[in-house]
Amino acid sequence: MDFFFKKPTKNAREAMCQASLDLGNREIETNHKRNAEESLKDLTCHEHARVVNSGNSAIMIAMNNIKGPVLLPDQGGWTGFKKIADFLGLKISYLPTNHGIINLEVLDDNIKLKTPHSLFITSFAGYMAEQPVKEIFELCDERGVILVEDASGSIGDPQRSLACGDHAHIIVASTGSPKIINLGSGGFISTNDPNMLDNSNFLLKTLRPSPVICAGLVEAIKEAPDTLSKTLQACNFLKKEIKTVLFEEYRGINVTIPSKNPKPMARELRKKIPVNGGGMISTCPRYDRIKQPAVCLEIKNLEIKSLKNENLRKIAEITNKIISDFM
């Protein structure tokens, strides 16, 4: 039973290595960036895309176009949303959710009450459960609210429900480790509104990416649908095999187990399920997962080669035994 922490794919690493040899050649560097942004437009179905040096940089560029207030889910979002909004002096309002999942009626009521200029969400609440992004977008669009979807965990969605420009005014994402598109660093922003990018021209120059990341991105995008599909399948398998899980009926890229004693339970899981090069066990309560005691199996952190059925069965067997010990 071998588990490996996610690293850039072979094709992405090779492209990045070659690009590093081309550093200093402005024409080739420009081509790497142009090719990456064309690939992103195809991937997101947005008309405009820019690569930047991190996911938080992409969020900052998006928020640079927001007049405020910003509406955020009360849990299951990304901590960078609040930190960057605070940094930019934007007023923040919080949307009550069902453990991170947005209810459309509650959203409509909060839009009427709080009159936000934007809503920032993640495709999967806390990486745990798919948001109804299409329906959220339709409501936001009707109410004149800019929907920004952080699609770090959903790029390449085979159903085209998530990370799709038809269902978001702006898409942002990180390509750092260990995201679905995993290059160690980098990020991007896409939109159909060119003014969103024109208004942030200085930021885009300041937060520009390495051409090495751009070269890797072109290759990584090709493999994103397979990476996401296999991660979703692995999580679905584990949700059926593990005794007690949250969000069993939802698509997600981690598996969340309620626990009265999450820290000692997590310690035991880390001992029994070691990961070469990193980890895959996290604990709650925490804003960017769920605000109740729980342990998360971060399946998204694992290399695809680790997601064999025999390995997944072993994870389920170990987890069920430890759940019993802590009941």
C-alpha positions as CSV (number, residue, x, y, z in Angstrom):
1,M,0.0,0.0,0.0
2,D,1.9,3.0,-1.3
3,F,0.5,6.5,-1.3
4,F,2.3,9.4,-3.0
5,F,1.7,13.2,-2.5
6,K,0.7,14.8,-5.8
7,K,3.4,16.4,-7.9
8,P,3.3,17.8,-11.5
9,T,2.7,15.2,-14.1
10,K,5.5,13.9,-16.3
11,N,4.5,15.8,-19.4
12,A,4.1,19.0,-17.4
13,R,7.5,18.6,-15.7
14,E,9.2,17.9,-19.1
15,A,7.6,21.1,-20.6
16,M,8.7,23.1,-17.6
17,C,12.2,21.8,-17.8
18,Q,12.4,22.7,-21.5
19,A,11.0,26.2,-20.7
20,S,13.6,26.8,-18.1
21,L,16.3,26.3,-20.8
22,D,14.5,29.0,-22.8
23,L,14.6,31.7,-20.1
24,G,15.8,35.0,-21.4
25,N,14.4,34.4,-24.9
26,R,11.5,36.9,-24.9
27,E,9.8,35.6,-28.0
28,I,9.6,32.0,-26.6
29,E,8.6,33.2,-23.2
30,T,5.8,35.3,-24.8
31,N,4.6,32.2,-26.7
32,H,4.5,30.1,-23.6
33,K,2.2,32.7,-21.9
34,R,0.0,33.1,-25.1
35,N,-0.4,29.3,-25.5
36,A,-1.3,28.9,-21.8
37,E,-4.0,31.6,-22.0
38,E,-5.4,30.2,-25.2
39,S,-5.6,26.8,-23.5
40,L,-7.4,28.4,-20.6
41,K,-10.0,30.0,-22.8
42,D,-10.7,26.6,-24.4
43,L,-10.9,25.0,-20.9
44,T,-13.2,27.6,-19.2
45,C,-15.2,28.7,-22.3
46,H,-14.5,32.3,-21.3
47,E,-13.4,34.8,-23.9
48,H,-10.5,36.2,-21.9
49,A,-8.0,34.5,-19.6
50,R,-4.7,35.5,-17.9
51,V,-2.1,33.4,-16.1
52,V,-0.8,34.9,-12.8
53,N,1.7,33.8,-10.1
54,S,-0.8,32.3,-7.6
55,G,-4.5,31.6,-6.9
56,N,-4.6,34.4,-4.4
57,S,-3.3,36.8,-7.0
58,A,-6.2,35.8,-9.2
59,I,-8.6,36.5,-6.4
60,M,-7.0,39.9,-5.8
61,I,-7.4,40.9,-9.5
62,A,-11.1,39.8,-9.3
63,M,-11.7,41.8,-6.1
64,N,-9.9,44.8,-7.6
65,N,-13.0,45.1,-9.8
66,I,-15.4,44.9,-6.9
67,K,-17.0,48.0,-5.3
68,G,-18.3,46.0,-2.4
69,P,-19.8,44.6,-0.3
70,V,-18.5,41.1,-0.9
71,L,-20.7,38.2,0.0
72,L,-18.9,35.0,1.3
73,P,-20.3,31.7,2.4
74,D,-20.1,31.3,6.2
75,Q,-18.0,28.2,5.8
76,G,-16.6,26.0,3.1
77,G,-15.0,28.9,1.2
78,W,-11.4,29.9,0.9
79,T,-9.6,31.9,3.6
80,G,-8.0,34.0,1.0
81,F,-11.4,35.5,0.1
82,K,-11.6,37.2,3.5
83,K,-7.9,38.1,3.8
84,I,-7.8,39.8,0.4
85,A,-11.2,41.6,0.9
86,D,-9.8,42.9,4.2
87,F,-6.6,44.0,2.5
88,L,-8.5,45.9,-0.2
89,G,-10.9,47.5,2.4
90,L,-14.0,45.8,1.0
91,K,-17.0,45.3,3.3
92,I,-17.7,41.6,3.9
93,S,-21.1,40.0,4.5
94,Y,-21.5,36.3,5.3
95,L,-24.1,34.0,3.7
96,P,-25.6,31.4,6.0
97,T,-25.2,27.9,4.5
98,N,-26.0,24.3,5.1
99,H,-22.5,23.2,6.2
100,G,-21.1,25.3,3.3
101,I,-23.7,24.3,0.7
102,I,-25.7,27.3,-0.6
103,N,-29.5,27.3,-0.5
104,L,-30.9,29.4,-3.3
105,E,-33.8,30.8,-1.3
106,V,-31.4,31.9,1.5
107,L,-29.1,33.4,-1.1
108,D,-31.9,35.3,-2.7
109,D,-33.0,36.7,0.7
110,N,-29.5,37.7,1.5
111,I,-29.0,39.5,-1.8
112,K,-32.1,41.5,-1.2
113,L,-31.1,42.3,2.4
114,K,-27.4,42.9,2.0
115,T,-27.2,44.1,-1.6
116,P,-23.8,42.7,-2.3
117,H,-21.8,43.6,-5.5
118,S,-20.3,40.1,-5.7
119,L,-20.4,36.5,-4.4
120,F,-17.2,34.5,-4.0
121,I,-17.6,30.7,-3.8
122,T,-15.6,27.6,-4.3
123,S,-16.9,24.9,-6.7
124,F,-16.9,22.3,-4.0
125,A,-17.9,23.6,-0.5
126,G,-14.7,22.8,1.5
127,Y,-13.7,20.5,-1.3
128,M,-16.4,18.3,0.2
129,A,-19.6,18.9,-1.7
130,E,-20.5,20.3,-5.1
131,Q,-22.3,23.7,-5.1
132,P,-25.3,24.2,-7.4
133,V,-23.1,26.6,-9.4
134,K,-25.4,26.9,-12.5
135,E,-28.4,27.9,-10.4
136,I,-26.3,30.2,-8.2
137,F,-25.1,31.9,-11.3
138,E,-28.5,32.3,-12.8
139,L,-29.8,33.9,-9.6
140,C,-26.8,36.2,-9.3
141,D,-27.0,37.2,-12.9
142,E,-30.6,38.1,-12.5
143,R,-29.9,40.2,-9.4
144,G,-26.9,42.0,-10.8
145,V,-24.4,40.2,-8.5
146,I,-21.0,39.2,-9.9
147,L,-20.4,35.5,-9.3
148,V,-16.7,34.6,-8.8
149,E,-16.1,30.8,-8.8
150,D,-12.8,29.5,-7.3
151,A,-12.4,26.4,-9.5
152,S,-9.0,25.2,-8.1
153,G,-10.6,21.9,-7.2
154,S,-12.9,21.4,-10.2
155,I,-10.9,22.3,-13.4
156,G,-11.7,19.8,-16.1
157,D,-15.2,18.9,-14.8
158,P,-16.4,16.2,-17.2
159,Q,-20.0,17.3,-16.6
160,R,-19.2,20.9,-17.4
161,S,-21.2,21.9,-14.3
162,L,-18.2,23.4,-12.6
163,A,-15.3,25.6,-13.8
164,C,-17.5,26.5,-16.8
165,G,-17.7,30.1,-18.1
166,D,-21.4,29.7,-18.9
167,H,-22.0,29.5,-15.1
168,A,-19.7,32.2,-13.7
169,H,-18.9,35.8,-14.4
170,I,-15.3,35.2,-13.3
171,I,-13.4,32.0,-12.7
172,V,-10.2,32.0,-10.6
173,A,-8.0,29.1,-9.7
174,S,-4.7,28.1,-8.1
175,T,-2.3,25.7,-9.9
176,G,-0.2,25.3,-6.9
177,S,0.3,22.0,-5.0
178,P,-1.7,19.9,-4.6
179,K,-4.5,21.2,-6.9
180,I,-6.1,19.4,-9.8
181,I,-3.8,21.3,-12.1
182,N,-0.7,21.0,-10.1
183,L,2.4,22.9,-11.1
184,G,3.7,23.8,-7.7
185,S,2.7,27.5,-8.1
186,G,0.7,29.8,-10.4
187,G,-2.9,30.5,-11.0
188,F,-5.3,32.1,-13.5
189,I,-8.4,34.3,-13.9
190,S,-10.9,34.1,-16.8
191,T,-14.0,36.1,-17.8
192,N,-16.1,37.3,-20.7
193,D,-15.8,40.9,-19.6
194,P,-12.5,42.4,-20.9
195,N,-12.9,45.4,-18.6
196,M,-12.3,43.1,-15.6
197,L,-8.8,42.6,-16.9
198,D,-8.2,46.0,-18.4
199,N,-9.0,47.6,-15.1
200,S,-6.3,45.5,-13.4
201,N,-3.5,45.9,-16.0
202,F,-1.0,47.1,-13.4
203,L,-1.8,44.2,-11.1
204,L,-1.5,41.7,-14.0
205,K,2.0,43.0,-14.8
206,T,3.0,42.9,-11.1
207,L,1.6,39.4,-10.5
208,R,2.8,37.9,-13.8
209,P,3.7,34.2,-13.9
210,S,6.9,32.5,-14.8
211,P,7.1,31.3,-18.4
212,V,8.1,28.0,-16.9
213,I,4.6,27.7,-15.2
214,C,2.9,28.8,-18.4
215,A,4.7,26.0,-20.4
216,G,3.7,23.4,-17.8
217,L,0.1,24.7,-17.7
218,V,-0.5,23.9,-21.4
219,E,0.4,20.2,-20.7
220,A,-1.4,20.0,-17.3
221,I,-4.6,21.3,-18.8
222,K,-4.8,18.3,-21.1
223,E,-4.7,15.9,-18.2
224,A,-7.0,17.8,-15.8
225,P,-10.2,16.0,-16.8
226,D,-8.8,12.6,-16.2
227,T,-7.2,13.7,-12.9
228,L,-10.5,15.2,-11.6
229,S,-12.6,12.3,-12.8
230,K,-10.4,9.7,-11.1
231,T,-10.3,11.8,-7.9
232,L,-14.1,12.1,-7.9
233,Q,-14.5,8.3,-8.5
234,A,-12.1,7.5,-5.6
235,C,-14.0,9.7,-3.2
236,N,-17.4,8.3,-4.3
237,F,-16.0,4.8,-3.7
238,L,-14.7,5.7,-0.2
239,K,-18.0,7.4,0.7
240,K,-19.8,4.1,0.1
241,E,-17.2,2.0,2.0
242,I,-16.6,4.1,5.1
243,K,-19.1,3.8,7.9
244,T,-19.9,7.4,8.6
245,V,-19.3,10.2,6.2
246,L,-20.8,13.6,5.5
247,F,-22.1,14.6,2.1
248,E,-22.4,11.0,0.9
249,E,-24.7,12.0,-2.0
250,Y,-22.5,14.9,-3.3
251,R,-19.6,15.0,-5.6
252,G,-16.4,16.1,-3.9
253,I,-12.7,15.6,-3.8
254,N,-12.2,14.8,-0.2
255,V,-14.1,12.6,2.3
256,T,-15.2,14.1,5.6
257,I,-15.9,12.0,8.7
258,P,-17.6,13.5,11.7
259,S,-15.7,13.0,14.9
260,K,-15.9,14.0,18.6
261,N,-12.2,13.7,18.8
262,P,-10.7,14.8,15.5
263,K,-7.1,15.5,16.5
264,P,-6.3,12.1,18.1
265,M,-8.3,10.3,15.4
266,A,-6.3,12.2,12.7
267,R,-3.0,11.2,14.5
268,E,-3.9,7.6,14.3
269,L,-4.9,7.9,10.6
270,R,-1.6,9.5,9.8
271,K,0.3,6.6,11.4
272,K,-1.7,4.0,9.5
273,I,-1.9,5.8,6.2
274,P,1.5,7.4,5.6
275,V,1.9,9.5,2.4
276,N,5.3,9.7,0.6
277,G,6.2,13.4,0.2
278,G,3.3,15.0,2.1
279,G,0.0,14.3,3.9
280,M,-3.7,13.8,3.3
281,I,-5.3,14.1,6.7
282,S,-6.8,17.4,8.0
283,T,-9.0,18.3,10.9
284,C,-12.0,20.5,11.5
285,P,-13.6,22.8,12.6
286,R,-12.1,25.3,10.1
287,Y,-13.6,27.9,7.8
288,D,-12.2,26.4,4.6
289,R,-13.7,23.0,5.3
290,I,-16.6,22.7,7.8
291,K,-17.3,24.4,11.2
292,Q,-17.8,21.2,13.2
293,P,-15.5,18.6,14.6
294,A,-14.4,16.3,11.8
295,V,-11.5,14.6,10.0
296,C,-11.0,15.0,6.3
297,L,-9.3,12.5,4.0
298,E,-7.8,14.8,1.4
299,I,-7.9,12.4,-1.6
300,K,-7.2,15.4,-3.9
301,N,-3.7,15.4,-2.4
302,L,-2.8,12.0,-3.8
303,E,-1.2,11.0,-7.1
304,I,-3.6,9.3,-9.4
305,K,-1.4,6.2,-9.3
306,S,-2.2,5.9,-5.6
307,L,-6.0,5.7,-6.3
308,K,-6.1,2.0,-7.1
309,N,-9.1,0.0,-5.8
310,E,-6.9,-2.1,-3.5
311,N,-5.4,1.0,-1.9
312,L,-8.8,2.6,-1.5
313,R,-10.2,-0.5,0.1
314,K,-7.3,-0.4,2.6
315,I,-8.0,3.2,3.4
316,A,-11.6,2.3,4.1
317,E,-10.7,-0.7,6.2
318,I,-8.2,1.3,8.3
319,T,-10.6,4.3,8.7
320,N,-13.5,2.1,9.7
321,K,-11.3,0.4,12.4
322,I,-10.2,3.8,13.8
323,I,-13.8,5.1,13.7
324,S,-14.8,2.2,15.9
325,D,-12.0,2.9,18.3
326,F,-13.1,6.5,18.7
327,M,-16.8,5.9,19.0
